[in-house]
Amino acid sequence: MISLKTDNWQIKEIDTIIFDKDGTFIDLHYFWGKMTELRAQEIIKRYSLDTNLLSQLCLFLGYNQATGKMLKDGITALYSRPIIIEIFCKDLNNIGIKITEKEIESIFDDVNKIFYKNMVKYTKPIDSAIDFIKEVKKLGLKTGIVTSDSKESTLLTLKHFCWENLFDTVVGRESTKETKESGIPVKMALEEIDANPNNTIMIGDAPMDYIAAKNAGIETTILVATGQIEKQTLLKTSNYSTDSLANVKILTE
């Protein structure tokens, strides 16, 4: 087992870590910014809308084209896919675009197929996180990924960067009908690698990750401010928050 320590806190007796993906070890601004633009462009194309609506549709989805950043309080930062679609549908209906949640889901699926063919172009690692993951893996910890993105996309990312040996399991959007927040995906990951939640921590970049872990019986979640949400805000959810995994020391026990 290991302990993790920063200048402000320490967590002991860890033998398993479940990681979120986007914002935790993948640069989500670059990845989800392009995905959001493609989704908005496809809606404009299919419904013959004014192209000037592009920036507004991106903002609805939580992406600011002007800054190239995902919004810390945007729906992509805060919710899983089903809830994102529900809110986005209401926003579109409110500005006169008659579209259903089912139609949005279909558009998202079609865009995903196009996007993932060129996915590696839009994927940038967070180097400090990858270094951290490599170090804990060398020490023999069990590791897994639980993400709101698809398992297929995640596995392609791992293969592209030769990271397959860094994770023992991957649970993605299509792995279960239950949302990430429900805790069911995290429970699935724990079961697949025969991990004890009492010796497991979650590492993510948003309150959603804390909720997912809590509902799976994991009491401790480290939140990193490498995604869309700053450290001071994350501290309102978890006392174990930090600007970067580079600040976390790994101690062997």
KOLDRENPA-669543 format. One line per 10 residues: number of its first residue (from 0); their letters; for each residue x, y, z of C-alpha. Coordinates in nm, 2 decimals, padded with zeros to 4 digits. Each point is the difference from the previous one (the first is absolute). Last residue first. Example, Ala and Ser with C-alpha at 12.3 -4.5 7.8 and 13.67 -1.06 7.14 Angstrom:
BEGIN
1> sa> 01.37,-00.11,00.71 ~ -00.14,-00.34,00.07
***
This chain:
BEGIN
252> etlikvnals> 00.44,00.20,00.34 ~ 00.11,00.17,-00.32 ~ -00.05,00.38,-00.03 ~ -00.12,00.17,-00.31 ~ 00.02,00.38,00.01 ~ -00.29,00.19,-00.16 ~ 00.09,00.35,-00.14 ~ 00.06,-00.13,-00.35 ~ -00.36,-00.13,00.02 ~ -00.10,00.36,-00.06
242> dtsynstkll> -00.18,00.29,00.16 ~ -00.11,-00.21,00.29 ~ -00.31,-00.12,00.18 ~ -00.04,-00.24,00.29 ~ -00.24,00.21,00.20 ~ -00.26,-00.10,-00.25 ~ -00.32,00.17,-00.12 ~ 00.06,00.36,00.11 ~ 00.37,-00.05,-00.07 ~ -00.09,-00.04,-00.37
232> tqkeiqgtav> -00.10,00.36,-00.01 ~ 00.33,00.12,00.14 ~ 00.19,-00.23,-00.23 ~ -00.14,00.13,-00.32 ~ -00.25,-00.19,-00.22 ~ 00.03,-00.08,-00.37 ~ 00.26,-00.27,00.00 ~ 00.35,00.01,00.16 ~ -00.13,00.11,00.34 ~ 00.04,-00.35,00.15
222> litteigank> -00.26,-00.17,00.23 ~ 00.12,-00.28,00.23 ~ -00.29,-00.21,00.11 ~ -00.02,-00.19,00.33 ~ -00.30,-00.20,00.14 ~ -00.04,-00.25,-00.28 ~ -00.33,-00.19,00.05 ~ -00.12,00.01,-00.36 ~ -00.23,00.30,00.07 ~ 00.29,00.19,00.15
212> aaiydmpadg> 00.21,-00.07,-00.31 ~ -00.26,00.12,-00.24 ~ -00.07,00.31,00.21 ~ 00.37,00.09,00.02 ~ 00.04,-00.05,-00.38 ~ -00.30,00.22,-00.07 ~ 00.15,00.27,00.22 ~ 00.27,00.05,-00.27 ~ 00.36,-00.07,-00.09 ~ 00.04,-00.37,00.09
202> imitnnpnad> 00.20,-00.23,00.22 ~ -00.19,-00.28,00.19 ~ 00.15,-00.17,00.30 ~ 00.00,-00.37,00.09 ~ 00.10,-00.18,00.32 ~ -00.35,-00.01,00.15 ~ -00.14,-00.05,-00.35 ~ 00.16,-00.35,-00.01 ~ 00.11,-00.09,-00.35 ~ -00.08,-00.32,-00.19
192> ieelamkvpi> 00.12,00.15,-00.33 ~ -00.34,-00.04,-00.18 ~ -00.19,00.06,00.32 ~ 00.16,00.33,00.06 ~ -00.06,00.11,-00.36 ~ -00.37,-00.10,00.02 ~ -00.04,00.19,00.33 ~ 00.13,00.31,-00.17 ~ -00.25,-00.04,-00.28 ~ -00.28,-00.05,00.25
182> gsektektse> 00.08,00.31,00.20 ~ -00.31,00.17,-00.11 ~ 00.20,00.31,-00.10 ~ 00.14,-00.19,-00.30 ~ -00.34,-00.05,-00.14 ~ -00.16,-00.35,-00.02 ~ -00.05,-00.15,-00.34 ~ 00.32,-00.20,00.04 ~ 00.33,-00.06,-00.19 ~ -00.11,00.23,-00.28
172> rgvvtdflne> 00.12,00.32,00.18 ~ 00.33,-00.15,00.10 ~ 00.16,-00.24,00.25 ~ 00.37,-00.07,-00.06 ~ 00.19,-00.26,00.20 ~ 00.36,-00.09,00.11 ~ 00.15,00.33,-00.11 ~ 00.37,00.10,-00.07 ~ 00.07,-00.30,-00.22 ~ -00.21,00.13,-00.29
162> wcfhkltllt> 00.18,00.34,00.01 ~ 00.17,-00.03,-00.34 ~ -00.11,00.36,-00.09 ~ -00.21,-00.11,-00.30 ~ -00.12,-00.32,00.18 ~ -00.12,00.19,00.31 ~ -00.18,00.25,-00.22 ~ -00.17,-00.27,-00.20 ~ -00.10,-00.17,00.33 ~ -00.16,00.33,00.11
152> seksdstvig> -00.19,00.05,-00.32 ~ -00.14,-00.35,00.01 ~ -00.09,00.03,00.37 ~ -00.21,00.30,-00.09 ~ 00.03,00.33,00.19 ~ -00.17,00.03,00.34 ~ 00.31,-00.15,00.15 ~ 00.11,-00.26,00.26 ~ 00.36,-00.10,-00.04 ~ 00.17,-00.26,00.21
142> tklglkkvek> 00.32,-00.06,00.20 ~ 00.12,-00.27,00.24 ~ 00.32,00.10,00.17 ~ 00.33,-00.18,-00.06 ~ 00.26,00.26,00.08 ~ 00.08,00.04,-00.37 ~ -00.37,00.08,-00.05 ~ 00.02,00.28,00.25 ~ 00.29,00.16,-00.19 ~ -00.15,-00.04,-00.35
132> ifdiasdipk> -00.33,00.17,00.13 ~ 00.20,00.29,00.15 ~ 00.20,00.06,-00.32 ~ -00.32,-00.02,-00.20 ~ -00.16,00.26,00.23 ~ 00.29,00.24,-00.03 ~ 00.00,-00.03,-00.38 ~ -00.37,00.09,-00.05 ~ -00.03,-00.18,-00.33 ~ -00.13,00.16,-00.33
122> tykvmnkyfi> -00.27,-00.15,-00.22 ~ -00.15,00.19,-00.29 ~ 00.21,-00.15,-00.28 ~ -00.03,-00.34,00.17 ~ -00.38,00.01,-00.06 ~ 00.01,00.01,-00.38 ~ -00.22,-00.30,-00.05 ~ -00.15,00.08,00.34 ~ -00.15,00.32,-00.13 ~ -00.19,-00.15,-00.29
112> knvddfisei> -00.16,-00.28,00.21 ~ -00.06,00.25,00.29 ~ -00.18,00.24,-00.24 ~ -00.25,-00.28,-00.08 ~ -00.06,-00.08,00.36 ~ -00.05,00.36,00.10 ~ -00.24,00.05,-00.28 ~ -00.20,-00.31,00.11 ~ 00.00,00.13,00.36 ~ -00.13,00.34,-00.12
102> eketikigin> -00.28,-00.17,-00.20 ~ -00.10,-00.20,00.31 ~ 00.00,00.31,00.22 ~ -00.24,00.16,-00.25 ~ 00.05,00.30,-00.23 ~ -00.21,00.31,-00.07 ~ 00.25,00.29,-00.01 ~ -00.19,00.30,00.12 ~ 00.25,00.15,00.24 ~ -00.17,-00.17,00.30
92> nldkcfieii> 00.00,-00.33,-00.19 ~ 00.38,00.01,-00.03 ~ 00.04,00.06,00.37 ~ -00.24,-00.27,00.09 ~ 00.18,-00.25,-00.22 ~ 00.34,00.10,00.15 ~ -00.14,-00.07,00.35 ~ -00.12,-00.35,-00.09 ~ 00.31,-00.08,-00.21 ~ 00.24,00.10,00.28
82> iprsylatig> -00.21,-00.20,00.25 ~ 00.03,-00.32,-00.21 ~ 00.38,00.07,-00.06 ~ 00.12,00.04,00.36 ~ -00.01,00.34,00.18 ~ 00.21,00.28,00.14 ~ 00.28,00.08,-00.24 ~ -00.19,-00.07,-00.32 ~ -00.29,00.21,00.14 ~ 00.22,00.31,00.04
72> dklmkgtaqn> 00.10,00.14,00.34 ~ 00.37,-00.04,-00.06 ~ -00.04,00.11,-00.36 ~ 00.20,-00.20,-00.26 ~ 00.28,00.21,-00.14 ~ 00.10,00.12,-00.35 ~ -00.03,00.36,00.12 ~ -00.23,00.13,-00.28 ~ -00.15,-00.34,-00.07 ~ -00.14,-00.02,00.36
62> yglflclqsl> -00.12,-00.36,00.06 ~ -00.27,-00.10,00.25 ~ -00.26,-00.17,-00.23 ~ -00.22,00.31,-00.01 ~ 00.31,00.20,-00.07 ~ 00.07,-00.22,-00.30 ~ -00.35,00.07,-00.13 ~ 00.05,00.37,00.05 ~ 00.34,-00.01,-00.19 ~ -00.16,-00.18,-00.29
52> lntdlsyrki> -00.31,00.21,-00.03 ~ 00.17,00.22,-00.27 ~ -00.03,-00.30,-00.23 ~ -00.37,00.08,-00.03 ~ -00.20,-00.33,00.02 ~ -00.07,-00.25,-00.27 ~ -00.12,-00.26,00.25 ~ 00.25,-00.27,-00.10 ~ 00.29,00.24,-00.06 ~ -00.05,00.20,00.32
42> ieqarletmk> -00.03,-00.32,00.20 ~ 00.32,-00.13,-00.16 ~ 00.19,00.32,00.07 ~ -00.10,-00.02,00.37 ~ 00.12,-00.36,00.03 ~ 00.33,00.08,-00.18 ~ 00.07,00.30,00.22 ~ -00.07,-00.20,00.32 ~ 00.24,-00.28,-00.11 ~ 00.27,00.26,-00.08
32> gwfyhldift> -00.03,00.16,00.34 ~ -00.04,-00.34,00.17 ~ 00.35,-00.11,-00.09 ~ 00.20,00.33,00.03 ~ -00.17,00.11,00.32 ~ 00.00,-00.35,00.14 ~ 00.37,-00.04,00.02 ~ 00.03,-00.38,00.09 ~ 00.12,-00.12,00.34 ~ -00.26,00.14,00.24
22> gdkdfiitdi> -00.18,00.25,-00.22 ~ -00.14,-00.28,-00.22 ~ 00.07,-00.34,00.15 ~ -00.13,-00.07,00.35 ~ 00.22,-00.23,00.20 ~ -00.06,-00.28,00.24 ~ 00.29,-00.07,00.24 ~ 00.07,-00.32,00.19 ~ 00.24,-00.10,00.28 ~ -00.03,00.30,00.23
12> ekiqwndtkl> 00.08,-00.02,00.37 ~ 00.04,00.37,00.08 ~ -00.12,00.34,-00.12 ~ 00.19,00.31,00.09 ~ -00.10,00.37,00.00 ~ 00.12,00.36,-00.04 ~ 00.36,-00.01,-00.12 ~ -00.09,-00.30,-00.21 ~ 00.01,-00.37,00.08 ~ -00.11,-00.33,-00.15
2> sim> 00.06,-00.32,00.19 ~ 00.08,-00.34,-00.15 ~ -00.10,-00.36,00.04
***
